[in-house]
Amino acid sequence: MPSVVIRNLPEETHRALKQLALSHGRSTEAEIRAILEEKVRPQERVKIGSALAAFGKRFKGIDLHVVRDPAAPEPAVFE
C-alpha cells in the first residue's frame, strides 16, 4: 500500500489532528486517512450507476435485456 510523508506540518495542526483523532477514538494516522478519504471520495458523490439510472428515468427508460457470458474472461495481452 502506498504511503505519504507530509513535511513541514505546523505543530498546531499536528496537535489539532491528535486531538481530533482522540475524540474519534482512533490513531492520528487513522484520522488523517479518514480525512483524506472523505475529501477525495465523499459519500455524497454521484456514482456512475446512479447517474446512468437517473439518465434513463429522465428519458422514460429503455427496454434492455443484458445476458452476461458466464465464462471467465480472457486476460488482455499487451505485446
N, CA, C and O atoms as a printed pandas DataFrame, in Angstrom:
     atom_number atom_name residue_name chain_id  residue_number  x_coord  y_coord  z_coord
0              1         N          MET        A               1    0.845   -1.168    0.000
1              2        CA          MET        A               1    0.000    0.000    0.000
2              3         C          MET        A               1    0.895    1.237    0.000
3              4         O          MET        A               1    1.896    1.267    0.715
4              5         N          PRO        A               2    0.554    2.259   -0.788
5              6        CA          PRO        A               2    1.369    3.464   -0.840
6              7         C          PRO        A               2    1.369    4.206    0.498
7              8         O          PRO        A               2    0.446    4.068    1.301
8              9         N          SER        A               3    2.408    4.983    0.714
9             10        CA          SER        A               3    2.466    5.825    1.906
10            11         C          SER        A               3    2.834    7.235    1.481
11            12         O          SER        A               3    3.393    7.451    0.406
12            13         N          VAL        A               4    2.513    8.192    2.342
13            14        CA          VAL        A               4    2.760    9.602    2.065
14            15         C          VAL        A               4    3.465   10.205    3.268
15            16         O          VAL        A               4    3.103    9.924    4.411
16            17         N          VAL        A               5    4.456   11.023    3.017
17            18        CA          VAL        A               5    5.139   11.759    4.072
18            19         C          VAL        A               5    4.744   13.223    3.918
19            20         O          VAL        A               5    4.819   13.780    2.822
20            21         N          ILE        A               6    4.325   13.840    5.012
21            22        CA          ILE        A               6    3.954   15.255    4.986
22            23         C          ILE        A               6    5.016   16.027    5.750
23            24         O          ILE        A               6    5.153   15.883    6.965
24            25         N          ARG        A               7    5.751   16.832    5.041
25            26        CA          ARG        A               7    6.820   17.616    5.662
26            27         C          ARG        A               7    6.310   18.999    6.046
27            28         O          ARG        A               7    5.348   19.508    5.472
28            29         N          ASN        A               8    6.968   19.582    7.015
29            30        CA          ASN        A               8    6.700   20.964    7.438
30            31         C          ASN        A               8    5.268   21.191    7.897
31            32         O          ASN        A               8    4.701   22.260    7.673
32            33         N          LEU        A               9    4.684   20.188    8.537
33            34        CA          LEU        A               9    3.342   20.326    9.096
34            35         C          LEU        A               9    3.449   21.186   10.351
35            36         O          LEU        A               9    4.222   20.860   11.252
36            37         N          PRO        A              10    2.699   22.261   10.427
37            38        CA          PRO        A              10    2.787   23.113   11.617
38            39         C          PRO        A              10    2.429   22.329   12.886
39            40         O          PRO        A              10    1.552   21.465   12.873
40            41         N          GLU        A              11    3.116   22.644   13.956
41            42        CA          GLU        A              11    2.891   21.962   15.241
42            43         C          GLU        A              11    1.437   22.088   15.689
43            44         O          GLU        A              11    0.869   21.139   16.229
44            45         N          GLU        A              12    0.834   23.254   15.466
45            46        CA          GLU        A              12   -0.568   23.457   15.861
46            47         C          GLU        A              12   -1.491   22.512   15.108
47            48         O          GLU        A              12   -2.443   21.979   15.677
48            49         N          THR        A              13   -1.206   22.306   13.822
49            50        CA          THR        A              13   -2.013   21.397   13.005
50            51         C          THR        A              13   -1.861   19.967   13.494
51            52         O          THR        A              13   -2.840   19.224   13.564
52            53         N          HIS        A              14   -0.652   19.582   13.829
53            54        CA          HIS        A              14   -0.406   18.231   14.331
54            55         C          HIS        A              14   -1.137   18.017   15.654
55            56         O          HIS        A              14   -1.757   16.974   15.863
56            57         N          ARG        A              15   -1.063   19.000   16.543
57            58        CA          ARG        A              15   -1.786   18.894   17.824
58            59         C          ARG        A              15   -3.288   18.778   17.599
59            60         O          ARG        A              15   -3.958   17.981   18.256
60            61         N          ALA        A              16   -3.818   19.571   16.670
61            62        CA          ALA        A              16   -5.253   19.539   16.375
62            63         C          ALA        A              16   -5.652   18.178   15.808
63            64         O          ALA        A              16   -6.703   17.643   16.159
64            65         N          LEU        A              17   -4.823   17.622   14.939
65            66        CA          LEU        A              17   -5.096   16.289   14.389
66            67         C          LEU        A              17   -5.109   15.231   15.487
67            68         O          LEU        A              17   -5.966   14.348   15.494
68            69         N          LYS        A              18   -4.146   15.321   16.424
69            70        CA          LYS        A              18   -4.089   14.360   17.523
70            71         C          LYS        A              18   -5.336   14.459   18.397
71            72         O          LYS        A              18   -5.879   13.439   18.821
72            73         N          GLN        A              19   -5.788   15.675   18.666
73            74        CA          GLN        A              19   -6.995   15.870   19.476
74            75         C          GLN        A              19   -8.235   15.345   18.757
75            76         O          GLN        A              19   -9.094   14.706   19.365
76            77         N          LEU        A              20   -8.315   15.621   17.466
77            78        CA          LEU        A              20   -9.446   15.142   16.674
78            79         C          LEU        A              20   -9.469   13.619   16.647
79            80         O          LEU        A              20  -10.528   13.006   16.784
80            81         N          ALA        A              21   -8.311   13.017   16.472
81            82        CA          ALA        A              21   -8.206   11.558   16.462
82            83         C          ALA        A              21   -8.640   10.990   17.801
83            84         O          ALA        A              21   -9.369    9.999   17.850
84            85         N          LEU        A              22   -8.200   11.604   18.879
85            86        CA          LEU        A              22   -8.572   11.155   20.219
86            87         C          LEU        A              22  -10.084   11.228   20.411
87            88         O          LEU        A              22  -10.684   10.322   20.990
88            89         N          SER        A              23  -10.694   12.299   19.929
89            90        CA          SER        A              23  -12.149   12.453   20.085
90            91         C          SER        A              23  -12.923   11.413   19.268
91            92         O          SER        A              23  -14.061   11.086   19.606
92            93         N          HIS        A              24  -12.314   10.893   18.194
93            94        CA          HIS        A              24  -12.956    9.859   17.379
94            95         C          HIS        A              24  -12.508    8.457   17.759
95            96         O          HIS        A              24  -12.963    7.479   17.165
96            97         N          GLY        A              25  -11.617    8.346   18.745
97            98        CA          GLY        A              25  -11.171    7.045   19.223
98            99         C          GLY        A              25  -10.285    6.299   18.242
99           100         O          GLY        A              25  -10.363    5.075   18.136
100          101         N          ARG        A              26   -9.451    7.026   17.530
101          102        CA          ARG        A              26   -8.537    6.364   16.594
102          103         C          ARG        A              26   -7.173    7.032   16.642
103          104         O          ARG        A              26   -7.006    8.087   17.254
104          105         N          SER        A              27   -6.211    6.413   15.996
105          106        CA          SER        A              27   -4.863    6.962   15.964
106          107         C          SER        A              27   -4.822    8.190   15.062
107          108         O          SER        A              27   -5.719    8.417   14.250
108          109         N          THR        A              28   -3.760    8.976   15.225
109          110        CA          THR        A              28   -3.593   10.154   14.374
110          111         C          THR        A              28   -3.492    9.740   12.909
111          112         O          THR        A              28   -4.066   10.387   12.033
112          113         N          GLU        A              29   -2.765    8.670   12.653
113          114        CA          GLU        A              29   -2.634    8.173   11.280
114          115         C          GLU        A              29   -3.987    7.768   10.708
115          116         O          GLU        A              29   -4.295    8.091    9.561
116          117         N          ALA        A              30   -4.798    7.063   11.495
117          118        CA          ALA        A              30   -6.131    6.654   11.036
118          119         C          ALA        A              30   -7.024    7.869   10.809
119          120         O          ALA        A              30   -7.839    7.880    9.886
120          121         N          GLU        A              31   -6.873    8.887   11.645
121          122        CA          GLU        A              31   -7.654   10.116   11.484
122          123         C          GLU        A              31   -7.291   10.818   10.180
123          124         O          GLU        A              31   -8.171   11.282    9.455
124          125         N          ILE        A              32   -6.001   10.896    9.885
125          126        CA          ILE        A              32   -5.552   11.525    8.641
126          127         C          ILE        A              32   -6.080   10.752    7.437
127          128         O          ILE        A              32   -6.519   11.348    6.454
128          129         N          ARG        A              33   -6.036    9.415    7.518
129          130        CA          ARG        A              33   -6.591    8.600    6.417
130          131         C          ARG        A              33   -8.073    8.888    6.227
131          132         O          ARG        A              33   -8.536    9.035    5.096
132          133         N          ALA        A              34   -8.824    8.969    7.328
133          134        CA          ALA        A              34  -10.265    9.224    7.246
134          135         C          ALA        A              34  -10.547   10.591    6.623
135          136         O          ALA        A              34  -11.447   10.726    5.795
136          137         N          ILE        A              35   -9.774   11.601    7.023
137          138        CA          ILE        A              35   -9.953   12.947    6.468
138          139         C          ILE        A              35   -9.666   12.954    4.969
139          140         O          ILE        A              35  -10.443   13.498    4.184
140          141         N          LEU        A              36   -8.557   12.351    4.580
141          142        CA          LEU        A              36   -8.205   12.312    3.156
142          143         C          LEU        A              36   -9.245   11.550    2.349
143          144         O          LEU        A              36   -9.646   11.990    1.271
144          145         N          GLU        A              37   -9.682   10.406    2.870
145          146        CA          GLU        A              37  -10.682    9.588    2.169
146          147         C          GLU        A              37  -11.976   10.368    1.951
147          148         O          GLU        A              37  -12.556   10.328    0.866
148          149         N          GLU        A              38  -12.422   11.077    2.986
149          150        CA          GLU        A              38  -13.665   11.849    2.877
150          151         C          GLU        A              38  -13.528   12.992    1.878
151          152         O          GLU        A              38  -14.478   13.316    1.165
152          153         N          LYS        A              39  -12.357   13.595    1.826
153          154        CA          LYS        A              39  -12.171   14.728    0.913
154          155         C          LYS        A              39  -12.042   14.302   -0.541
155          156         O          LYS        A              39  -12.555   14.986   -1.427
156          157         N          VAL        A              40  -11.378   13.202   -0.804
157          158        CA          VAL        A              40  -11.182   12.807   -2.200
158          159         C          VAL        A              40  -12.248   11.834   -2.696
159          160         O          VAL        A              40  -12.434   11.694   -3.905
160          161         N          ARG        A              41  -12.949   11.162   -1.788
161          162        CA          ARG        A              41  -14.014   10.230   -2.172
162          163         C          ARG        A              41  -15.218   10.409   -1.261
163          164         O          ARG        A              41  -15.540    9.512   -0.482
164          165         N          PRO        A              42  -15.898   11.572   -1.346
165          166        CA          PRO        A              42  -17.020   11.845   -0.445
166          167         C          PRO        A              42  -18.188   10.885   -0.665
167          168         O          PRO        A              42  -18.413   10.409   -1.778
168          169         N          GLN        A              43  -18.922   10.609    0.405
169          170        CA          GLN        A              43  -20.064    9.699    0.336
170          171         C          GLN        A              43  -21.152   10.219   -0.607
171          172         O          GLN        A              43  -21.837    9.434   -1.262
172          173         N          GLU        A              44  -21.308   11.543   -0.674
173          174        CA          GLU        A              44  -22.395   12.100   -1.477
174          175         C          GLU        A              44  -22.059   12.224   -2.959
175          176         O          GLU        A              44  -22.841   12.790   -3.723
176          177         N          ARG        A              45  -20.912   11.705   -3.372
177          178        CA          ARG        A              45  -20.558   11.783   -4.792
178          179         C          ARG        A              45  -21.540   10.944   -5.623
179          180         O          ARG        A              45  -22.085    9.948   -5.147
180          181         N          VAL        A              46  -21.746   11.360   -6.840
181          182        CA          VAL        A              46  -22.633   10.622   -7.740
182          183         C          VAL        A              46  -21.813    9.507   -8.386
183          184         O          VAL        A              46  -20.777    9.753   -9.004
184          185         N          LYS        A              47  -22.290    8.307   -8.230
185          186        CA          LYS        A              47  -21.595    7.171   -8.825
186          187         C          LYS        A              47  -22.149    6.932  -10.222
187          188         O          LYS        A              47  -23.284    7.311  -10.509
188          189         N          ILE        A              48  -21.375    6.318  -11.079
189          190        CA          ILE        A              48  -21.745    6.166  -12.488
190          191         C          ILE        A              48  -23.059    5.404  -12.664
191          192         O          ILE        A              48  -23.863    5.759  -13.526
192          193         N          GLY        A              49  -23.286    4.375  -11.870
193          194        CA          GLY        A              49  -24.532    3.614  -11.974
194          195         C          GLY        A              49  -25.742    4.472  -11.650
195          196         O          GLY        A              49  -26.765    4.404  -12.331
196          197         N          SER        A              50  -25.619    5.281  -10.606
197          198        CA          SER        A              50  -26.713    6.181  -10.223
198          199         C          SER        A              50  -26.962    7.226  -11.303
199          200         O          SER        A              50  -28.108    7.550  -11.612
200          201         N          ALA        A              51  -25.883    7.750  -11.871
201          202        CA          ALA        A              51  -26.028    8.755  -12.923
202          203         C          ALA        A              51  -26.703    8.155  -14.153
203          204         O          ALA        A              51  -27.558    8.797  -14.762
204          205         N          LEU        A              52  -26.330    6.944  -14.519
205          206        CA          LEU        A              52  -26.955    6.296  -15.674
206          207         C          LEU        A              52  -28.416    5.965  -15.413
207          208         O          LEU        A              52  -29.251    6.109  -16.306
208          209         N          ALA        A              53  -28.735    5.526  -14.204
209          210        CA          ALA        A              53  -30.137    5.232  -13.866
210          211         C          ALA        A              53  -30.978    6.500  -13.931
211          212         O          ALA        A              53  -32.098    6.472  -14.441
212          213         N          ALA        A              54  -30.449    7.620  -13.417
213          214        CA          ALA        A              54  -31.172    8.892  -13.476
214          215         C          ALA        A              54  -31.375    9.337  -14.915
215          216         O          ALA        A              54  -32.433    9.856  -15.268
216          217         N          PHE        A              55  -30.360    9.133  -15.743
217          218        CA          PHE        A              55  -30.466    9.478  -17.161
218          219         C          PHE        A              55  -31.579    8.668  -17.823
219          220         O          PHE        A              55  -32.385    9.214  -18.575
220          221         N          GLY        A              56  -31.621    7.361  -17.541
221          222        CA          GLY        A              56  -32.660    6.509  -18.109
222          223         C          GLY        A              56  -34.052    6.923  -17.667
223          224         O          GLY        A              56  -34.981    6.932  -18.475
224          225         N          LYS        A              57  -34.209    7.263  -16.399
225          226        CA          LYS        A              57  -35.515    7.704  -15.884
226          227         C          LYS        A              57  -35.957    8.996  -16.555
227          228         O          LYS        A              57  -37.136    9.182  -16.855
228          229         N          ARG        A              58  -34.998    9.886  -16.786
229          230        CA          ARG        A              58  -35.323   11.170  -17.397
230          231         C          ARG        A              58  -35.907   10.988  -18.790
231          232         O          ARG        A              58  -36.757   11.773  -19.210
232          233         N          PHE        A              59  -35.462    9.964  -19.511
233          234        CA          PHE        A              59  -35.950    9.711  -20.871
234          235         C          PHE        A              59  -36.901    8.524  -20.927
235          236         O          PHE        A              59  -37.064    7.891  -21.970
236          237         N          LYS        A              60  -37.519    8.235  -19.804
237          238        CA          LYS        A              60  -38.530    7.172  -19.684
238          239         C          LYS        A              60  -37.961    5.781  -19.913
239          240         O          LYS        A              60  -38.708    4.842  -20.188
240          241         N          GLY        A              61  -36.665    5.643  -19.805
241          242        CA          GLY        A              61  -36.023    4.335  -19.850
242          243         C          GLY        A              61  -36.056    3.677  -21.219
243          244         O          GLY        A              61  -36.662    4.181  -22.165
244          245         N          ILE        A              62  -35.390    2.546  -21.291
245          246        CA          ILE        A              62  -35.397    1.730  -22.488
246          247         C          ILE        A              62  -35.537    0.281  -22.056
247          248         O          ILE        A              62  -35.240   -0.069  -20.914
248          249         N          ASP        A              63  -35.980   -0.538  -22.954
249          250        CA          ASP        A              63  -36.134   -1.955  -22.664
250          251         C          ASP        A              63  -34.844   -2.653  -23.095
251          252         O          ASP        A              63  -34.635   -2.909  -24.281
252          253         N          LEU        A              64  -33.997   -2.953  -22.139
253          254        CA          LEU        A              64  -32.701   -3.518  -22.428
254          255         C          LEU        A              64  -32.539   -4.825  -21.661
255          256         O          LEU        A              64  -32.614   -4.855  -20.433
256          257         N          HIS        A              65  -32.321   -5.878  -22.388
257          258        CA          HIS        A              65  -32.119   -7.181  -21.768
258          259         C          HIS        A              65  -30.663   -7.582  -21.991
259          260         O          HIS        A              65  -30.246   -7.845  -23.119
260          261         N          VAL        A              66  -29.907   -7.623  -20.916
261          262        CA          VAL        A              66  -28.492   -7.948  -20.993
262          263         C          VAL        A              66  -28.284   -9.339  -20.416
263          264         O          VAL        A              66  -28.700   -9.632  -19.295
264          265         N          VAL        A              67  -27.636  -10.186  -21.197
265          266        CA          VAL        A              67  -27.301  -11.526  -20.732
266          267         C          VAL        A              67  -25.783  -11.592  -20.628
267          268         O          VAL        A              67  -25.064  -11.399  -21.608
268          269         N          ARG        A              68  -25.320  -11.868  -19.428
269          270        CA          ARG        A              68  -23.878  -11.942  -19.229
270          271         C          ARG        A              68  -23.349  -13.306  -19.609
271          272         O          ARG        A              68  -23.991  -14.330  -19.378
272          273         N          ASP        A              69  -22.174  -13.298  -20.193
273          274        CA          ASP        A              69  -21.495  -14.541  -20.539
274          275         C          ASP        A              69  -20.915  -15.117  -19.251
275          276         O          ASP        A              69  -20.102  -14.452  -18.608
276          277         N          PRO        A              70  -21.304  -16.334  -18.850
277          278        CA          PRO        A              70  -20.825  -16.877  -17.591
278          279         C          PRO        A              70  -19.364  -17.339  -17.638
279          280         O          PRO        A              70  -18.777  -17.621  -16.593
280          281         N          ALA        A              71  -18.779  -17.419  -18.820
281          282        CA          ALA        A              71  -17.392  -17.879  -18.949
282          283         C          ALA        A              71  -16.434  -16.845  -18.359
283          284         O          ALA        A              71  -16.700  -15.643  -18.390
284          285         N          ALA        A              72  -15.338  -17.325  -17.832
285          286        CA          ALA        A              72  -14.320  -16.434  -17.287
286          287         C          ALA        A              72  -13.713  -15.610  -18.413
287          288         O          ALA        A              72  -13.469  -16.145  -19.495
288          289         N          PRO        A              73  -13.464  -14.328  -18.189
289          290        CA          PRO        A              73  -12.864  -13.511  -19.241
290          291         C          PRO        A              73  -11.415  -13.899  -19.495
291          292         O          PRO        A              73  -10.717  -14.361  -18.592
292          293         N          GLU        A              74  -10.979  -13.711  -20.709
293          294        CA          GLU        A              74   -9.595  -13.964  -21.068
294          295         C          GLU        A              74   -8.764  -12.728  -20.695
295          296         O          GLU        A              74   -9.215  -11.601  -20.898
296          297         N          PRO        A              75   -7.587  -12.923  -20.168
297          298        CA          PRO        A              75   -6.754  -11.759  -19.814
298          299         C          PRO        A              75   -6.268  -11.040  -21.076
299          300         O          PRO        A              75   -6.068  -11.657  -22.122
300          301         N          ALA        A              76   -6.086   -9.743  -20.955
301          302        CA          ALA        A              76   -5.590   -8.964  -22.078
302          303         C          ALA        A              76   -4.116   -9.280  -22.303
303          304         O          ALA        A              76   -3.376   -9.550  -21.356
304          305         N          VAL        A              77   -3.702   -9.243  -23.554
305          306        CA          VAL        A              77   -2.307   -9.496  -23.910
306          307         C          VAL        A              77   -1.769   -8.227  -24.537
307          308         O          VAL        A              77   -2.302   -7.746  -25.537
308          309         N          PHE        A              78   -0.709   -7.681  -23.950
309          310        CA          PHE        A              78   -0.092   -6.460  -24.440
310          311         C          PHE        A              78    1.330   -6.785  -24.896
311          312         O          PHE        A              78    2.270   -6.734  -24.104
312          313         N          GLU        A              79    1.474   -7.114  -26.154
313          314        CA          GLU        A              79    2.803   -7.447  -26.666
314          315         C          GLU        A              79    3.142   -6.586  -27.854
315          316         O          GLU        A              79    4.224   -6.719  -28.426
